[in-house]
Amino acid sequence: MINVLVLCTGNSCRSQIAHGYLYHFTDDKKVKIYSAGVETHGVNPKAIAIMQEDGINISHHTSNNIDEYFEVPFDYVITVCDNAKERCPFFPTKAIKLHYNFPDPAKATGTEAEITNKFRLVRNMIKEYCQDFAEDNNLN
């Protein structure tokens, strides 16, 4: 089994979206997806809604702390924000570490429509990244 961890600051939005797409784009018989944060903030309801628009259900996801996964032998650790990359505690792993700093849609301001559009923009960026990751590493 190939273990993939997606890491963000609060495991509430970007890492949850990536978790959903990685699960969607990989073969669950050979890949297990985890997501965590250096803190836990709960799963963002807007992230749940924006993923549902694309047919991906993340409403059952939980916000987890990286400390919960120190014993998991990860093959890949993907940080999806600079803060998580900088604050990620050291834990012994031979994992390939990847990083992409996606904008934080939870910090979007403006009208409800403008905020929703920011979530969609970031969702689509993460979707493309996850699809490419799965294909490039033969995980689908």
PyMOL commands that set and color helices and strands:
alter all, ss='L'
color gray80, all
select helices_A, chain A and resi 14-25+45-53+66-69+82-87+105-107+112-136
alter helices_A, ss='H'
color red, helices_A
select strands_A, chain A and resi 2-8+31-37+76-79+96-99
alter strands_A, ss='S'
color yellow, strands_A
deselect
rebuild
show_as cartoon
